[in-house]
Amino acid sequence: MPSKVLFLYGTETNTAERAAGHLVKQLKSSLKGVEIDGPTAGNKMTDFEEISKYDAVLIATSSYGDGDAPSSFDKFFEQLHREVKKAKEDGSKPLANLQHAVLGFGSTSYETFMNCPRITDKLFGELGSRRMQERVEVDEIGEESEEELIDKFETAIKECLGDLGKNKGKKEACSWDKPDGEILDKSHIIEEGGGEKKSGPGMVGVLAIVAVFAGMYFMKMKKDEEE
Ligand SMILES: Cc1cc2nc3c(=O)[nH]c(=O)nc-3n(C[C@H](O)[C@H](O)[C@H](O)COP(=O)(O)O)c2cc1C
C-alpha cells in the first residue's frame, strides 16, 4: 500500500503557499509509492482524527502579527493547541503513528522570528508525531536564499519519505528546538474568549471619561456666561 502524505500550508501573502505548490509538484514527479494530498490550507483541515490517518504531514507556514499564525492557518493553530491540551489531560498521543516536518517562513526583523512554525513543530511532537527531519527556516532577509532553503528541504524530505516505513516508530530525527528554540508561548489563544487580554478603560470607562469632560465644558460655558 502506498504511504499517504498530507501537505498543509499557512500563508498571508502566498510565499508559503507557492513553496508548498512547488514542493508537491516535485515530490509527486519523483517519488513512487507515495500518495500526496494537498497542498491544503491548514484551516481547511482541522480534524485531527483525519490527520492521524496519514503516514506523514508536511507543513509550510509563516508567522504574522506578534508571532501568530497567518490567516489561512489560525484555526488550525488553535485546534493544534486544543489537541495538545486534551492529550496532556488524558495522557494520550493521538499522532503516534504520524511523522512530520516543518518548513518555516519569516523574517529576523521580527522578535518573534519563526514563532508559528516553531510552535507547530513542537506541538506535533507533543502529540506523538515523529519529527523526521530538522525544521528548515527561511529568513526573508537572511544570507541563504529562499530558493536554496526550499531545495534543501526538498532534498531532505525526499529521503525521509522514501524511508517512511523503515523509520516509523523510531526516535525523532532531532528535537524541536533545532535549529533554534526561542518562542513566544501562544497557548492563551484557546482561553475562554480567545485572544490576548486587553488592558485599558474599556467602553464604560471611555463613556465615563467623555461624560466628565462634557460636564467640565458645560460648567465652564455657564461660568463664562455669568461673568
Ligand atoms: C505585519 C507582519 C508581521 C510579521 N510578523 C512576523 C513574525 O512575528 N515572525 C516572523 O518570523 N516573521 C514575521 N513576518 C514576516 C513574514 O512571515 C514573512 O514575510 C514571510 O515570508 C511571509 O510568508 P507568507 O507570504 O507565506 O505569509 C511578518 C510580516 C508582516 C508584514
The ligand as an ORCA input file, in Angstrom:
! r2SCAN-3c Opt
* xyz 0 1
  C       2.806     42.585      9.711
  C       3.823     41.473      9.607
  C       4.126     40.716     10.723
  C       5.093     39.713     10.667
  N       5.410     39.015     11.805
  C       6.378     38.077     11.754
  C       6.760     37.363     12.929
  O       6.221     37.541     14.019
  N       7.750     36.441     12.816
  C       8.393     36.193     11.640
  O       9.306     35.376     11.610
  N       8.043     36.857     10.508
  C       7.059     37.781     10.529
  N       6.709     38.446      9.390
  C       7.400     38.120      8.105
  C       6.609     37.102      7.273
  O       6.368     35.922      7.972
  C       7.438     36.811      6.001
  O       7.333     37.920      5.157
  C       7.003     35.556      5.278
  O       7.906     35.298      4.215
  C       5.613     35.691      4.698
  O       5.187     34.457      4.185
  P       3.706     34.298      3.581
  O       3.664     35.171      2.351
  O       3.587     32.860      3.243
  O       2.723     34.705      4.610
  C       5.744     39.443      9.434
  C       5.430     40.209      8.292
  C       4.479     41.205      8.374
  C       4.164     42.007      7.133
*
